[in-house]
């Protein structure tokens, strides 16, 4: 490790957030982790009495985010790295899923992440240094039936991340969208919100997908600790990537998607170009 950093991670109670916090602490960094209840706060700070600092924060409490970030920087110093990890998966056929469920999905996965970014950016821009890591998903490139709201939120965060990387490049601030494949986290387990099934027409398409996802939960190929170490590696890089896939499944599926997209573009090239005036 070249130097200790102060890393702010949202959602450190479990999954990627907890694994990254533990690995960062083991590597000598200071970690500020957001949680949503006092029990989780105590459990997080118990990881390291000297360098683990918990803060109560729900990322959908947009007004409080600015207050929390300001308090952190005034008491603990500049934030070197922001990791937008807080998020959850919504599963449900779109026709069966309410708009309220979509709003909740985007409030956490998109608006919460953007609110966190907007809170830390003034300090990073003034200091002309920083790194923002947004945890997206291979679902920000590929799609599957039954997770349209989730994929939509991750596509949005991926696009925001890429655009932001171009806006912040002049200020020596890096932005990386980290897109994991299937990992052994709670994403497909207790953390997932599932819409109630109501339209039999979708049974043949979706029931096997839901069943397979439930059966594989906890048995996925990806190791969250190794994902955490990969994220620490890009924090140490002088030229971190704008996009980073994690997991061989993500790599294979995204490459397949890009190949299929290229074929479709070629197939319709003549019609595409016919609109030039």
LUMKELUM-80773 format. One line per 10 residues: their letters; for each residue x, y, z of C-alpha. Coordinates in Angstrom, 2 decimals. Example, Ala and Ser with C-alpha at 12.3 -4.5 7.8 and 13.67 -1.06 7.14 Angstrom:
BEGIN
as = 12.30:-4.50:7.80  13.67:-1.06:7.14 $
***
This chain:
BEGIN
xxxxxxxxxx = 0.00:0.00:0.00  1.42:3.38:-1.00  -0.48:5.46:1.55  -3.43:5.20:3.89  -6.67:6.62:2.53  -9.90:7.78:4.10  -12.64:5.77:2.39  -16.37:6.43:2.74  -18.46:3.36:1.94  -22.25:3.33:1.93 $
xxxxxxxxxx = -23.99:0.19:3.16  -21.33:-1.67:5.17  -23.66:-4.01:7.06  -23.21:-6.91:4.64  -22.18:-8.01:1.17  -19.64:-6.04:-0.84  -19.72:-3.13:1.59  -18.77:-5.24:4.58  -16.11:-7.19:2.67  -14.56:-4.01:1.28 $
xxxxxxxxxx = -14.57:-2.32:4.69  -12.83:-5.29:6.32  -10.19:-5.59:3.60  -9.57:-1.83:3.59  -9.12:-1.81:7.36  -6.75:-4.78:7.14  -4.73:-2.84:4.55  -4.36:0.11:6.92  -6.97:2.50:5.54  -9.47:4.50:7.57 $
xxxxxxxxxx = -13.06:3.56:6.74  -16.24:5.51:7.37  -19.21:3.23:6.83  -22.85:4.14:6.64  -25.48:1.90:8.24  -29.16:2.26:8.98  -29.46:1.24:12.65  -27.53:1.45:15.92  -26.92:-2.29:16.12  -25.18:-2.28:12.73 $
xxxxxxxxxx = -23.26:0.84:13.76  -21.82:-0.87:16.84  -20.99:-4.02:14.88  -19.13:-2.03:12.25  -17.10:0.07:14.67  -16.14:-3.10:16.55  -14.14:-4.16:13.48  -11.41:-1.65:14.38  -11.52:0.68:17.37  -9.05:3.11:15.78 $
xxxxxxxxxx = -9.97:3.27:12.11  -13.61:2.18:11.65  -16.08:5.04:11.97  -19.79:4.35:11.58  -22.44:6.86:10.60  -26.20:6.41:10.64  -27.52:7.27:7.20  -30.21:6.13:4.81  -29.09:7.20:1.33  -32.67:8.11:0.44 $
xxxxxxxxxx = -32.58:10.81:3.14  -31.16:13.23:0.62  -31.23:16.31:2.88  -29.26:14.55:5.62  -26.51:13.37:3.25  -24.93:16.83:2.98  -24.96:17.20:6.77  -23.30:13.81:7.32  -20.58:14.38:4.72  -19.85:17.86:6.10 $
xxxxxxxxxx = -19.59:16.44:9.62  -17.26:13.68:8.45  -14.91:16.08:6.71  -14.87:18.50:9.65  -14.12:15.81:12.24  -12.20:13.12:10.33  -10.71:15.07:7.46  -10.90:14.88:3.67  -12.61:11.93:1.99  -10.21:10.38:-0.51 $
xxxxxxxxxx = -12.51:7.70:-1.90  -16.30:7.42:-2.03  -17.72:3.96:-2.66  -21.42:3.99:-3.51  -22.28:0.46:-2.48  -25.70:0.85:-0.85  -28.37:-0.68:-3.04  -30.69:-3.63:-3.48  -32.26:-5.76:-6.16  -35.88:-5.70:-7.22 $
xxxxxxxxxx = -37.26:-8.76:-8.97  -40.55:-8.73:-10.81  -42.10:-8.80:-14.27  -42.53:-5.15:-15.24  -46.26:-5.43:-15.95  -46.75:-6.88:-12.46  -44.50:-4.37:-10.66  -45.84:-1.08:-9.36  -44.45:2.36:-10.14  -43.93:2.81:-6.40 $
xxxxxxxxxx = -41.54:-0.16:-6.45  -39.68:1.42:-9.35  -39.35:4.73:-7.50  -37.92:2.96:-4.46  -35.42:1.10:-6.64  -34.22:4.28:-8.31  -34.23:6.31:-5.09  -31.70:3.95:-3.53  -29.66:2.75:-6.50  -29.51:6.00:-8.49 $
xxxxxxxxxx = -30.64:9.09:-6.58  -28.93:8.00:-3.37  -25.64:7.43:-5.18  -25.86:10.76:-7.00  -26.69:12.61:-3.78  -23.60:11.11:-2.14  -21.45:12.13:-5.11  -22.77:15.68:-5.06  -21.96:15.93:-1.35  -18.31:14.85:-1.65 $
xxxxxxxxxx = -17.50:16.53:-4.97  -16.91:20.12:-3.78  -14.13:18.98:-1.46  -12.57:16.62:-3.99  -12.69:19.28:-6.70  -11.11:21.88:-4.41  -8.32:19.46:-3.49  -7.93:18.32:-7.13  -7.91:14.68:-6.15  -10.31:11.87:-5.33 $
xxxxxxxxxx = -11.85:8.66:-6.54  -15.54:7.81:-6.83  -16.44:4.13:-7.17  -20.02:3.25:-8.04  -21.07:-0.37:-7.63  -23.25:-1.13:-10.62  -23.74:-4.68:-11.93  -23.30:-6.84:-15.00  -27.01:-5.95:-15.15  -25.90:-2.50:-16.29 $
xxxxxxxxxx = -24.82:-4.16:-19.58  -26.91:-7.32:-19.90  -30.55:-7.95:-19.04  -32.73:-10.82:-17.91  -36.52:-11.10:-17.74  -37.84:-10.07:-14.34  -35.29:-7.47:-13.25  -36.20:-4.52:-15.48  -36.29:-1.99:-12.64  -32.96:-3.21:-11.27 $
xxxxxxxxxx = -31.26:-3.23:-14.67  -32.74:0.17:-15.45  -31.28:1.62:-12.26  -27.86:0.12:-12.94  -27.86:1.20:-16.59  -28.59:4.71:-15.31  -25.77:4.65:-12.76  -23.36:3.27:-15.36  -24.20:6.11:-17.76  -23.93:8.72:-15.04 $
xxxxxxxxxx = -20.56:7.30:-13.97  -19.11:7.37:-17.47  -20.29:10.93:-18.11  -19.05:12.07:-14.71  -15.60:10.59:-15.39  -15.28:12.97:-18.35  -16.49:15.97:-16.34  -14.08:15.32:-13.49  -10.99:14.31:-15.46  -9.63:17.91:-15.52 $
xxxxxxxxxx = -9.67:17.90:-11.69  -7.69:14.67:-11.25  -10.80:12.91:-9.87  -11.34:9.37:-11.11  -14.70:7.67:-11.49  -15.02:3.89:-11.78  -18.20:1.91:-12.33  -17.58:-1.54:-10.86  -19.91:-4.12:-12.41  -19.95:-7.43:-10.51 $
xxxxxxxxxx = -21.35:-10.65:-11.85  -22.87:-13.25:-9.52  -21.27:-13.16:-6.06  -22.01:-14.81:-2.75  -23.81:-11.82:-1.21  -27.38:-11.33:0.02  -28.42:-9.72:-3.29  -30.60:-12.66:-4.38  -31.52:-13.59:-0.81  -32.86:-11.48:2.01 $
xxxxxxxxxx = -31.84:-8.20:0.33  -34.01:-8.72:-2.74  -37.51:-7.26:-2.98  -39.82:-9.48:-5.01  -43.09:-8.38:-6.58  -46.07:-10.66:-6.14  -46.87:-12.76:-9.21  -50.30:-12.01:-10.69  -50.37:-12.68:-14.46  -50.27:-16.38:-15.48 $
xxxxxxxxxx = -49.15:-15.52:-19.02  -45.64:-14.95:-17.68  -45.38:-18.20:-15.69  -43.58:-20.24:-18.34  -40.99:-17.52:-18.94  -40.32:-16.31:-15.43  -41.01:-19.05:-12.90  -37.90:-21.08:-13.87  -35.75:-17.91:-13.67  -36.99:-17.07:-10.18 $
xxxxxxxxxx = -36.57:-20.66:-9.00  -33.03:-20.89:-10.39  -32.02:-17.61:-8.78  -33.31:-18.71:-5.38  -31.56:-22.09:-5.63  -28.21:-20.54:-6.58  -28.29:-17.87:-3.85  -25.23:-18.32:-1.64  -23.58:-20.70:-4.11  -22.45:-18.19:-6.72 $
xxxxxxxxxx = -18.97:-18.34:-8.20  -17.87:-14.89:-7.05  -16.02:-14.34:-3.75  -16.84:-10.94:-2.14  -13.44:-10.81:-0.43  -11.67:-11.13:-3.78  -13.98:-8.45:-5.19  -12.97:-6.18:-2.30  -9.29:-6.75:-3.04  -9.89:-5.91:-6.69 $
xxxxxxxxxx = -11.50:-2.62:-5.66  -8.57:-1.82:-3.39  -6.26:-2.48:-6.34  -7.98:0.14:-8.49  -7.84:2.62:-5.61  -4.06:2.24:-5.71  -3.88:2.59:-9.49  -2.60:5.84:-10.99  -4.96:5.38:-13.92  -8.02:3.47:-12.68 $
xxxxxxxxxx = -10.52:2.16:-15.24  -13.81:3.88:-15.98  -15.49:0.45:-16.14  -14.42:-2.66:-14.28  -16.20:-6.00:-14.63  -15.80:-8.43:-11.73  -16.19:-12.16:-12.31  -15.70:-14.48:-15.25  -19.47:-14.79:-15.69  -19.80:-11.03:-16.11 $
xxxxxxxxxx = -16.92:-11.03:-18.57  -18.43:-13.77:-20.72  -21.96:-12.42:-20.71  -20.96:-8.83:-21.43  -18.67:-9.88:-24.27  -21.55:-11.92:-25.72  -23.88:-8.92:-25.43  -21.40:-6.62:-27.16  -20.90:-9.14:-29.98  -24.66:-9.48:-30.48 $
xxxxxxxxxx = -25.07:-5.70:-30.41  -22.35:-5.35:-33.05  -24.12:-7.88:-35.28  -27.44:-6.06:-34.91  -25.83:-2.71:-35.73  -24.28:-4.22:-38.85  -27.57:-5.81:-39.88  -29.44:-2.52:-39.72  -26.62:-0.26:-40.87  -28.26:0.64:-44.17 $
xxxxxxx = -31.48:1.75:-42.50  -29.51:3.60:-39.83  -27.61:5.64:-42.40  -30.73:6.23:-44.55  -31.84:9.03:-42.25  -28.93:11.33:-43.08  -30.15:14.38:-44.98 $
***
